[in-house]
Amino acid sequence: MSCAVWMLCVAGMLAGCDRGNHPSQPGTAAPDFTVADGTTRVHLADDRGQVVLLNFWASWCAPCVAEIPSLEQLHHRDPKLVILAVSVDDDENAYRQFVKDHQMDLQTVWDPKEIAASKYHSEMWPETYAIDRQGRIRRKFVGATDWTSPEVVDYLKMLEH
């Protein structure tokens, strides 16, 4: 991570930076991608017909770390929901150790070249996209989110029906 990006992350955490929470083109098709890290392969189109939460995160990102427990809880509470957690870590060992230490069992893949994130124009973490059954972006969540809050759970259930 460049020094400039790190400074923006710190500034955003301290100042409560508001980057908005809606994608620039709601209702448009979610860009497809395939990422493989030698252990896991994720192809977004494989989950067409299901509601998908596409989460971009990194092990060094404090807001990302803060939201992982509730993302895991959501994963266990709602088996119909597909959660794809794409790590933008530069360091593979840091990524793998984080997944192990936090006992993450939701689907996660290491994407150091930010192949998927670049398709969504995501550059700050965490950012999560709610994608409906037809493969359209419905909402963008910026920053750490409580994935167990009634408002979020109700919104995701609405997309599932």
mmCIF file of the C-alpha atoms, coordinates in Angstrom:
data_MODEL
# 
_entry.id   MODEL 
# 
loop_
_atom_site.group_PDB 
_atom_site.id 
_atom_site.type_symbol 
_atom_site.label_atom_id 
_atom_site.label_alt_id 
_atom_site.label_comp_id 
_atom_site.label_asym_id 
_atom_site.label_entity_id 
_atom_site.label_seq_id 
_atom_site.pdbx_PDB_ins_code 
_atom_site.Cartn_x 
_atom_site.Cartn_y 
_atom_site.Cartn_z 
_atom_site.occupancy 
_atom_site.B_iso_or_equiv 
_atom_site.pdbx_formal_charge 
_atom_site.auth_seq_id 
_atom_site.auth_comp_id 
_atom_site.auth_asym_id 
_atom_site.auth_atom_id 
_atom_site.pdbx_PDB_model_num 
ATOM 1   C CA . MET A 1 1   ? 0.000   0.000   0.000   1.00 0.00 ? 1   MET A CA 1 
ATOM 2   C CA . SER A 1 2   ? 1.384   3.387   -0.916  1.00 0.00 ? 2   SER A CA 1 
ATOM 3   C CA . CYS A 1 3   ? 2.025   6.020   1.718   1.00 0.00 ? 3   CYS A CA 1 
ATOM 4   C CA . ALA A 1 4   ? -0.601  8.291   0.140   1.00 0.00 ? 4   ALA A CA 1 
ATOM 5   C CA . VAL A 1 5   ? -3.273  5.589   0.313   1.00 0.00 ? 5   VAL A CA 1 
ATOM 6   C CA . TRP A 1 6   ? -2.318  4.823   3.921   1.00 0.00 ? 6   TRP A CA 1 
ATOM 7   C CA . MET A 1 7   ? -2.627  8.518   4.837   1.00 0.00 ? 7   MET A CA 1 
ATOM 8   C CA . LEU A 1 8   ? -6.061  8.646   3.196   1.00 0.00 ? 8   LEU A CA 1 
ATOM 9   C CA . CYS A 1 9   ? -7.140  5.575   5.190   1.00 0.00 ? 9   CYS A CA 1 
ATOM 10  C CA . VAL A 1 10  ? -5.976  7.143   8.457   1.00 0.00 ? 10  VAL A CA 1 
ATOM 11  C CA . ALA A 1 11  ? -7.559  10.489  7.586   1.00 0.00 ? 11  ALA A CA 1 
ATOM 12  C CA . GLY A 1 12  ? -10.822 8.742   6.725   1.00 0.00 ? 12  GLY A CA 1 
ATOM 13  C CA . MET A 1 13  ? -10.862 6.868   10.031  1.00 0.00 ? 13  MET A CA 1 
ATOM 14  C CA . LEU A 1 14  ? -10.118 9.984   12.068  1.00 0.00 ? 14  LEU A CA 1 
ATOM 15  C CA . ALA A 1 15  ? -12.372 12.375  10.203  1.00 0.00 ? 15  ALA A CA 1 
ATOM 16  C CA . GLY A 1 16  ? -15.214 9.978   9.466   1.00 0.00 ? 16  GLY A CA 1 
ATOM 17  C CA . CYS A 1 17  ? -14.772 10.489  5.739   1.00 0.00 ? 17  CYS A CA 1 
ATOM 18  C CA . ASP A 1 18  ? -18.057 10.256  3.855   1.00 0.00 ? 18  ASP A CA 1 
ATOM 19  C CA . ARG A 1 19  ? -17.472 8.601   0.502   1.00 0.00 ? 19  ARG A CA 1 
ATOM 20  C CA . GLY A 1 20  ? -21.163 7.949   -0.062  1.00 0.00 ? 20  GLY A CA 1 
ATOM 21  C CA . ASN A 1 21  ? -22.979 4.642   0.117   1.00 0.00 ? 21  ASN A CA 1 
ATOM 22  C CA . HIS A 1 22  ? -24.507 4.273   -3.296  1.00 0.00 ? 22  HIS A CA 1 
ATOM 23  C CA . PRO A 1 23  ? -22.836 2.911   -6.405  1.00 0.00 ? 23  PRO A CA 1 
ATOM 24  C CA . SER A 1 24  ? -22.411 5.391   -9.214  1.00 0.00 ? 24  SER A CA 1 
ATOM 25  C CA . GLN A 1 25  ? -24.751 3.355   -11.402 1.00 0.00 ? 25  GLN A CA 1 
ATOM 26  C CA . PRO A 1 26  ? -27.326 1.539   -9.240  1.00 0.00 ? 26  PRO A CA 1 
ATOM 27  C CA . GLY A 1 27  ? -29.244 -1.098  -11.097 1.00 0.00 ? 27  GLY A CA 1 
ATOM 28  C CA . THR A 1 28  ? -26.446 -1.687  -13.610 1.00 0.00 ? 28  THR A CA 1 
ATOM 29  C CA . ALA A 1 29  ? -24.879 -5.089  -14.125 1.00 0.00 ? 29  ALA A CA 1 
ATOM 30  C CA . ALA A 1 30  ? -22.230 -6.010  -11.584 1.00 0.00 ? 30  ALA A CA 1 
ATOM 31  C CA . PRO A 1 31  ? -18.913 -6.362  -13.407 1.00 0.00 ? 31  PRO A CA 1 
ATOM 32  C CA . ASP A 1 32  ? -17.951 -10.020 -13.677 1.00 0.00 ? 32  ASP A CA 1 
ATOM 33  C CA . PHE A 1 33  ? -14.519 -11.185 -12.588 1.00 0.00 ? 33  PHE A CA 1 
ATOM 34  C CA . THR A 1 34  ? -12.518 -14.281 -11.831 1.00 0.00 ? 34  THR A CA 1 
ATOM 35  C CA . VAL A 1 35  ? -9.831  -14.307 -9.152  1.00 0.00 ? 35  VAL A CA 1 
ATOM 36  C CA . ALA A 1 36  ? -7.778  -17.348 -8.207  1.00 0.00 ? 36  ALA A CA 1 
ATOM 37  C CA . ASP A 1 37  ? -5.096  -17.384 -5.516  1.00 0.00 ? 37  ASP A CA 1 
ATOM 38  C CA . GLY A 1 38  ? -3.849  -20.963 -5.752  1.00 0.00 ? 38  GLY A CA 1 
ATOM 39  C CA . THR A 1 39  ? -6.210  -22.120 -2.990  1.00 0.00 ? 39  THR A CA 1 
ATOM 40  C CA . THR A 1 40  ? -9.508  -20.481 -3.873  1.00 0.00 ? 40  THR A CA 1 
ATOM 41  C CA . ARG A 1 41  ? -11.100 -19.483 -7.157  1.00 0.00 ? 41  ARG A CA 1 
ATOM 42  C CA . VAL A 1 42  ? -13.974 -16.999 -7.267  1.00 0.00 ? 42  VAL A CA 1 
ATOM 43  C CA . HIS A 1 43  ? -15.989 -16.291 -10.418 1.00 0.00 ? 43  HIS A CA 1 
ATOM 44  C CA . LEU A 1 44  ? -18.851 -13.891 -9.736  1.00 0.00 ? 44  LEU A CA 1 
ATOM 45  C CA . ALA A 1 45  ? -21.017 -15.269 -12.556 1.00 0.00 ? 45  ALA A CA 1 
ATOM 46  C CA . ASP A 1 46  ? -21.054 -18.669 -10.789 1.00 0.00 ? 46  ASP A CA 1 
ATOM 47  C CA . ASP A 1 47  ? -23.365 -17.143 -8.179  1.00 0.00 ? 47  ASP A CA 1 
ATOM 48  C CA . ARG A 1 48  ? -25.906 -15.683 -10.600 1.00 0.00 ? 48  ARG A CA 1 
ATOM 49  C CA . GLY A 1 49  ? -29.431 -16.276 -9.320  1.00 0.00 ? 49  GLY A CA 1 
ATOM 50  C CA . GLN A 1 50  ? -28.406 -15.662 -5.716  1.00 0.00 ? 50  GLN A CA 1 
ATOM 51  C CA . VAL A 1 51  ? -27.987 -12.501 -3.672  1.00 0.00 ? 51  VAL A CA 1 
ATOM 52  C CA . VAL A 1 52  ? -24.284 -11.737 -3.287  1.00 0.00 ? 52  VAL A CA 1 
ATOM 53  C CA . LEU A 1 53  ? -22.406 -9.506  -0.874  1.00 0.00 ? 53  LEU A CA 1 
ATOM 54  C CA . LEU A 1 54  ? -19.089 -8.642  -2.502  1.00 0.00 ? 54  LEU A CA 1 
ATOM 55  C CA . ASN A 1 55  ? -16.776 -7.365  0.233   1.00 0.00 ? 55  ASN A CA 1 
ATOM 56  C CA . PHE A 1 56  ? -13.380 -5.772  -0.418  1.00 0.00 ? 56  PHE A CA 1 
ATOM 57  C CA . TRP A 1 57  ? -11.122 -5.840  2.644   1.00 0.00 ? 57  TRP A CA 1 
ATOM 58  C CA . ALA A 1 58  ? -7.537  -6.052  3.919   1.00 0.00 ? 58  ALA A CA 1 
ATOM 59  C CA . SER A 1 59  ? -5.970  -7.481  7.074   1.00 0.00 ? 59  SER A CA 1 
ATOM 60  C CA . TRP A 1 60  ? -4.194  -4.176  7.863   1.00 0.00 ? 60  TRP A CA 1 
ATOM 61  C CA . CYS A 1 61  ? -7.435  -2.161  7.605   1.00 0.00 ? 61  CYS A CA 1 
ATOM 62  C CA . ALA A 1 62  ? -8.883  -1.438  11.076  1.00 0.00 ? 62  ALA A CA 1 
ATOM 63  C CA . PRO A 1 63  ? -12.494 -0.898  9.865   1.00 0.00 ? 63  PRO A CA 1 
ATOM 64  C CA . CYS A 1 64  ? -12.269 -4.153  7.874   1.00 0.00 ? 64  CYS A CA 1 
ATOM 65  C CA . VAL A 1 65  ? -11.093 -6.051  10.938  1.00 0.00 ? 65  VAL A CA 1 
ATOM 66  C CA . ALA A 1 66  ? -13.911 -4.468  12.964  1.00 0.00 ? 66  ALA A CA 1 
ATOM 67  C CA . GLU A 1 67  ? -16.632 -5.714  10.601  1.00 0.00 ? 67  GLU A CA 1 
ATOM 68  C CA . ILE A 1 68  ? -15.335 -9.274  10.033  1.00 0.00 ? 68  ILE A CA 1 
ATOM 69  C CA . PRO A 1 69  ? -17.074 -10.785 13.126  1.00 0.00 ? 69  PRO A CA 1 
ATOM 70  C CA . SER A 1 70  ? -20.518 -9.512  12.069  1.00 0.00 ? 70  SER A CA 1 
ATOM 71  C CA . LEU A 1 71  ? -19.871 -10.586 8.467   1.00 0.00 ? 71  LEU A CA 1 
ATOM 72  C CA . GLU A 1 72  ? -19.072 -14.084 9.756   1.00 0.00 ? 72  GLU A CA 1 
ATOM 73  C CA . GLN A 1 73  ? -22.239 -14.035 11.900  1.00 0.00 ? 73  GLN A CA 1 
ATOM 74  C CA . LEU A 1 74  ? -24.307 -13.083 8.869   1.00 0.00 ? 74  LEU A CA 1 
ATOM 75  C CA . HIS A 1 75  ? -22.667 -15.894 6.912   1.00 0.00 ? 75  HIS A CA 1 
ATOM 76  C CA . HIS A 1 76  ? -23.763 -18.404 9.556   1.00 0.00 ? 76  HIS A CA 1 
ATOM 77  C CA . ARG A 1 77  ? -27.279 -16.985 9.991   1.00 0.00 ? 77  ARG A CA 1 
ATOM 78  C CA . ASP A 1 78  ? -28.225 -16.688 6.305   1.00 0.00 ? 78  ASP A CA 1 
ATOM 79  C CA . PRO A 1 79  ? -27.081 -19.695 4.264   1.00 0.00 ? 79  PRO A CA 1 
ATOM 80  C CA . LYS A 1 80  ? -28.953 -18.423 1.173   1.00 0.00 ? 80  LYS A CA 1 
ATOM 81  C CA . LEU A 1 81  ? -26.767 -15.326 1.009   1.00 0.00 ? 81  LEU A CA 1 
ATOM 82  C CA . VAL A 1 82  ? -23.475 -15.631 -0.876  1.00 0.00 ? 82  VAL A CA 1 
ATOM 83  C CA . ILE A 1 83  ? -20.660 -13.651 0.702   1.00 0.00 ? 83  ILE A CA 1 
ATOM 84  C CA . LEU A 1 84  ? -17.501 -13.174 -1.340  1.00 0.00 ? 84  LEU A CA 1 
ATOM 85  C CA . ALA A 1 85  ? -14.721 -11.511 0.661   1.00 0.00 ? 85  ALA A CA 1 
ATOM 86  C CA . VAL A 1 86  ? -11.916 -10.311 -1.610  1.00 0.00 ? 86  VAL A CA 1 
ATOM 87  C CA . SER A 1 87  ? -8.700  -9.390  0.181   1.00 0.00 ? 87  SER A CA 1 
ATOM 88  C CA . VAL A 1 88  ? -6.517  -6.702  -1.362  1.00 0.00 ? 88  VAL A CA 1 
ATOM 89  C CA . ASP A 1 89  ? -3.585  -7.473  0.947   1.00 0.00 ? 89  ASP A CA 1 
ATOM 90  C CA . ASP A 1 90  ? -0.137  -7.119  -0.625  1.00 0.00 ? 90  ASP A CA 1 
ATOM 91  C CA . ASP A 1 91  ? 1.350   -9.753  1.670   1.00 0.00 ? 91  ASP A CA 1 
ATOM 92  C CA . GLU A 1 92  ? 0.041   -13.277 1.104   1.00 0.00 ? 92  GLU A CA 1 
ATOM 93  C CA . ASN A 1 93  ? 1.363   -14.521 4.452   1.00 0.00 ? 93  ASN A CA 1 
ATOM 94  C CA . ALA A 1 94  ? -0.418  -11.712 6.317   1.00 0.00 ? 94  ALA A CA 1 
ATOM 95  C CA . TYR A 1 95  ? -3.647  -12.540 4.475   1.00 0.00 ? 95  TYR A CA 1 
ATOM 96  C CA . ARG A 1 96  ? -3.458  -16.286 5.146   1.00 0.00 ? 96  ARG A CA 1 
ATOM 97  C CA . GLN A 1 97  ? -2.479  -15.770 8.806   1.00 0.00 ? 97  GLN A CA 1 
ATOM 98  C CA . PHE A 1 98  ? -5.384  -13.361 9.311   1.00 0.00 ? 98  PHE A CA 1 
ATOM 99  C CA . VAL A 1 99  ? -7.879  -15.837 7.832   1.00 0.00 ? 99  VAL A CA 1 
ATOM 100 C CA . LYS A 1 100 ? -6.486  -18.566 10.072  1.00 0.00 ? 100 LYS A CA 1 
ATOM 101 C CA . ASP A 1 101 ? -6.295  -16.442 13.246  1.00 0.00 ? 101 ASP A CA 1 
ATOM 102 C CA . HIS A 1 102 ? -9.873  -15.160 12.788  1.00 0.00 ? 102 HIS A CA 1 
ATOM 103 C CA . GLN A 1 103 ? -11.177 -18.599 11.778  1.00 0.00 ? 103 GLN A CA 1 
ATOM 104 C CA . MET A 1 104 ? -12.856 -17.122 8.717   1.00 0.00 ? 104 MET A CA 1 
ATOM 105 C CA . ASP A 1 105 ? -14.982 -19.740 7.030   1.00 0.00 ? 105 ASP A CA 1 
ATOM 106 C CA . LEU A 1 106 ? -16.853 -17.499 4.619   1.00 0.00 ? 106 LEU A CA 1 
ATOM 107 C CA . GLN A 1 107 ? -15.558 -17.583 1.069   1.00 0.00 ? 107 GLN A CA 1 
ATOM 108 C CA . THR A 1 108 ? -12.500 -15.386 0.769   1.00 0.00 ? 108 THR A CA 1 
ATOM 109 C CA . VAL A 1 109 ? -9.873  -14.996 -1.918  1.00 0.00 ? 109 VAL A CA 1 
ATOM 110 C CA . TRP A 1 110 ? -6.566  -13.126 -2.059  1.00 0.00 ? 110 TRP A CA 1 
ATOM 111 C CA . ASP A 1 111 ? -6.412  -10.541 -4.867  1.00 0.00 ? 111 ASP A CA 1 
ATOM 112 C CA . PRO A 1 112 ? -3.187  -8.509  -4.444  1.00 0.00 ? 112 PRO A CA 1 
ATOM 113 C CA . LYS A 1 113 ? -3.422  -7.054  -7.953  1.00 0.00 ? 113 LYS A CA 1 
ATOM 114 C CA . GLU A 1 114 ? -6.923  -5.753  -7.101  1.00 0.00 ? 114 GLU A CA 1 
ATOM 115 C CA . ILE A 1 115 ? -8.378  -7.253  -10.277 1.00 0.00 ? 115 ILE A CA 1 
ATOM 116 C CA . ALA A 1 116 ? -11.909 -7.372  -8.854  1.00 0.00 ? 116 ALA A CA 1 
ATOM 117 C CA . ALA A 1 117 ? -11.711 -4.079  -6.937  1.00 0.00 ? 117 ALA A CA 1 
ATOM 118 C CA . SER A 1 118 ? -10.579 -2.196  -10.044 1.00 0.00 ? 118 SER A CA 1 
ATOM 119 C CA . LYS A 1 119 ? -13.693 -3.330  -11.903 1.00 0.00 ? 119 LYS A CA 1 
ATOM 120 C CA . TYR A 1 120 ? -15.780 -1.711  -9.147  1.00 0.00 ? 120 TYR A CA 1 
ATOM 121 C CA . HIS A 1 121 ? -13.565 1.368   -8.870  1.00 0.00 ? 121 HIS A CA 1 
ATOM 122 C CA . SER A 1 122 ? -13.033 0.532   -5.199  1.00 0.00 ? 122 SER A CA 1 
ATOM 123 C CA . GLU A 1 123 ? -9.906  1.986   -3.666  1.00 0.00 ? 123 GLU A CA 1 
ATOM 124 C CA . MET A 1 124 ? -10.748 2.422   0.012   1.00 0.00 ? 124 MET A CA 1 
ATOM 125 C CA . TRP A 1 125 ? -11.594 -0.422  2.335   1.00 0.00 ? 125 TRP A CA 1 
ATOM 126 C CA . PRO A 1 126 ? -13.914 -1.887  3.371   1.00 0.00 ? 126 PRO A CA 1 
ATOM 127 C CA . GLU A 1 127 ? -16.432 -1.500  0.595   1.00 0.00 ? 127 GLU A CA 1 
ATOM 128 C CA . THR A 1 128 ? -19.224 -3.975  0.027   1.00 0.00 ? 128 THR A CA 1 
ATOM 129 C CA . TYR A 1 129 ? -21.633 -4.309  -2.870  1.00 0.00 ? 129 TYR A CA 1 
ATOM 130 C CA . ALA A 1 130 ? -25.071 -5.894  -2.579  1.00 0.00 ? 130 ALA A CA 1 
ATOM 131 C CA . ILE A 1 131 ? -25.805 -7.657  -5.868  1.00 0.00 ? 131 ILE A CA 1 
ATOM 132 C CA . ASP A 1 132 ? -29.305 -8.964  -6.592  1.00 0.00 ? 132 ASP A CA 1 
ATOM 133 C CA . ARG A 1 133 ? -30.322 -12.292 -8.144  1.00 0.00 ? 133 ARG A CA 1 
ATOM 134 C CA . GLN A 1 134 ? -30.234 -10.777 -11.648 1.00 0.00 ? 134 GLN A CA 1 
ATOM 135 C CA . GLY A 1 135 ? -26.618 -9.682  -11.161 1.00 0.00 ? 135 GLY A CA 1 
ATOM 136 C CA . ARG A 1 136 ? -27.352 -5.964  -10.687 1.00 0.00 ? 136 ARG A CA 1 
ATOM 137 C CA . ILE A 1 137 ? -25.648 -3.765  -8.121  1.00 0.00 ? 137 ILE A CA 1 
ATOM 138 C CA . ARG A 1 138 ? -28.321 -2.630  -5.687  1.00 0.00 ? 138 ARG A CA 1 
ATOM 139 C CA . ARG A 1 139 ? -26.325 -0.902  -2.967  1.00 0.00 ? 139 ARG A CA 1 
ATOM 140 C CA . LYS A 1 140 ? -22.812 -0.009  -1.916  1.00 0.00 ? 140 LYS A CA 1 
ATOM 141 C CA . PHE A 1 141 ? -21.863 -0.088  1.768   1.00 0.00 ? 141 PHE A CA 1 
ATOM 142 C CA . VAL A 1 142 ? -18.853 2.090   2.581   1.00 0.00 ? 142 VAL A CA 1 
ATOM 143 C CA . GLY A 1 143 ? -16.850 1.579   5.741   1.00 0.00 ? 143 GLY A CA 1 
ATOM 144 C CA . ALA A 1 144 ? -17.326 -0.893  8.547   1.00 0.00 ? 144 ALA A CA 1 
ATOM 145 C CA . THR A 1 145 ? -20.890 -2.180  8.646   1.00 0.00 ? 145 THR A CA 1 
ATOM 146 C CA . ASP A 1 146 ? -22.716 -4.088  11.350  1.00 0.00 ? 146 ASP A CA 1 
ATOM 147 C CA . TRP A 1 147 ? -23.945 -6.962  9.188   1.00 0.00 ? 147 TRP A CA 1 
ATOM 148 C CA . THR A 1 148 ? -26.234 -8.170  11.990  1.00 0.00 ? 148 THR A CA 1 
ATOM 149 C CA . SER A 1 149 ? -28.147 -4.902  12.387  1.00 0.00 ? 149 SER A CA 1 
ATOM 150 C CA . PRO A 1 150 ? -31.900 -5.285  11.766  1.00 0.00 ? 150 PRO A CA 1 
ATOM 151 C CA . GLU A 1 151 ? -31.842 -2.686  8.970   1.00 0.00 ? 151 GLU A CA 1 
ATOM 152 C CA . VAL A 1 152 ? -29.099 -4.487  7.031   1.00 0.00 ? 152 VAL A CA 1 
ATOM 153 C CA . VAL A 1 153 ? -30.574 -7.949  7.624   1.00 0.00 ? 153 VAL A CA 1 
ATOM 154 C CA . ASP A 1 154 ? -34.034 -6.757  6.514   1.00 0.00 ? 154 ASP A CA 1 
ATOM 155 C CA . TYR A 1 155 ? -32.577 -5.116  3.405   1.00 0.00 ? 155 TYR A CA 1 
ATOM 156 C CA . LEU A 1 156 ? -30.743 -8.306  2.404   1.00 0.00 ? 156 LEU A CA 1 
ATOM 157 C CA . LYS A 1 157 ? -33.847 -10.446 3.068   1.00 0.00 ? 157 LYS A CA 1 
ATOM 158 C CA . MET A 1 158 ? -35.824 -8.109  0.802   1.00 0.00 ? 158 MET A CA 1 
ATOM 159 C CA . LEU A 1 159 ? -33.309 -8.763  -1.978  1.00 0.00 ? 159 LEU A CA 1 
ATOM 160 C CA . GLU A 1 160 ? -33.611 -12.518 -1.435  1.00 0.00 ? 160 GLU A CA 1 
ATOM 161 C CA . HIS A 1 161 ? -37.383 -12.504 -2.030  1.00 0.00 ? 161 HIS A CA 1 
# 
